[in-house]
Amino acid sequence: MANNSKVVWTSDPEVAKKLREEGKLDPPKDAEPSKQTIRVAIDRKRRAGKSMTVASGFSHSPEMLAKLATALKKRCGSGGTVKGSEIEVQGEHVETIAGELRKLGYRVK
């Protein structure tokens, strides 16, 4: 195997620690809200007919995304989750979520 190969995944915690220290695995950076375009839509697929509002396109760390999701869920008065770079809120809350994100400075489509 060549020395210039790139490690894609490892289960060895020592190797992962070494890669983080070398800067190869940088933690996700939080981008400014004004530089992010967020898409808010209703999704009914794979949910037994129940609707869910999905906001996607965030460039935030998982901690920041979780805080934002908590605030949106409280504003809508419903449950939800964070999956990857998407926030899912139960029910049809497109206008509420889009309005809140605009107040925070995000560009919303």
Buried (B, 14 or more C-beta within 10 A) or exposed (E): EEEEEEEEEEEEEEEBEBBEEEEEEEEBEBEEBEEBEBEBEEBEEEEEEEBBBBBBBBBBEEEBBBEBBEEBBEBBEBEBEBEEBBBBBBBBBBEBBBBBBEEBEBEBE
